Amino acid sequence: GNAAEAEDVLVRLVEFEPGNHDLFLRLGQLYLERSDTNGAARAISLSSEALLVAGEAEAVSELANAVLAIDAERIEALRALCDLYVWKRDESA
């Protein structure tokens, strides 16, 4: 189906452009649409630090919280939120 094809394309794009963190966000959102919290958590884990540096704290928060709303024990999403809170604390200091 279209979701599987979209996933394949996004995964290939991420492989070619590992620095394009917007692709990781799209991939994470696609995984969430498919209720694949493992894939979404993996995407956020791979990109959260770079997204924070790029000023995408809100995107990190939204994706991590969406994963946790489905699976509250996804350690990767919890780590992303922890990184976010540390980032915000350091930014305000």
C-alpha positions in Angstrom: 0.0 0.0 0.0 0.9 3.7 0.0 2.0 3.7 3.6 4.6 1.0 3.0 5.8 2.7 -0.2 6.1 6.0 1.6 8.0 4.4 4.4 10.4 2.7 2.0 11.1 6.1 0.2 11.6 8.0 3.5 13.9 5.3 4.8 16.0 5.5 1.6 16.0 9.3 1.8 17.2 9.2 5.4 20.0 6.8 4.3 21.1 9.3 1.6 20.6 12.4 3.8 21.2 11.4 7.4 21.6 15.1 8.3 18.1 16.0 7.1 16.3 15.7 10.4 13.0 16.8 8.9 13.0 13.4 7.2 13.3 11.7 10.6 10.3 13.7 11.8 8.2 12.7 8.7 9.3 9.1 9.2 8.4 9.2 12.9 4.9 10.6 12.0 4.4 8.0 9.4 5.2 5.2 11.9 2.8 6.8 14.3 0.0 6.8 11.7 0.7 3.1 11.3 0.7 2.6 15.1 4.3 1.5 15.0 5.6 3.1 18.2 8.9 1.1 17.9 9.6 2.8 14.5 8.5 6.2 15.7 10.6 5.9 18.8 13.6 4.9 16.7 13.2 7.9 14.5 13.0 10.3 17.4 16.0 8.7 19.1 18.1 9.2 15.9 17.1 12.8 15.5 16.1 14.5 18.8 19.5 16.1 19.6 19.9 17.5 16.1 16.3 18.7 16.0 16.8 20.5 19.3 20.0 22.2 17.9 17.9 23.2 14.8 15.3 24.9 17.0 12.7 22.2 16.6 12.0 21.6 20.3 8.2 21.7 19.7 8.5 18.9 17.1 10.5 16.8 19.4 8.0 17.3 22.2 5.0 16.5 19.9 6.5 13.3 18.5 7.8 12.0 21.8 4.5 12.7 23.6 2.5 11.1 20.7 4.6 7.9 21.1 4.2 7.9 24.9 0.4 8.4 24.5 0.3 5.0 22.7 3.1 3.3 24.7 4.1 5.0 27.9 7.1 2.7 28.4 9.0 3.6 25.1 12.4 4.5 26.6 13.5 6.3 23.4 10.7 8.8 23.7 11.3 9.3 27.4 14.9 10.0 26.6 14.0 12.5 23.9 11.8 14.4 26.4 14.6 14.3 29.0 17.0 15.7 26.4 14.3 18.4 25.6 14.0 19.4 29.2 17.8 19.6 29.7 18.1 21.6 26.5 15.4 24.1 27.7 17.1 24.4 31.1 20.5 25.0 29.5 19.0 27.4 27.0 17.5 29.6 29.7 20.6 29.6 31.9 
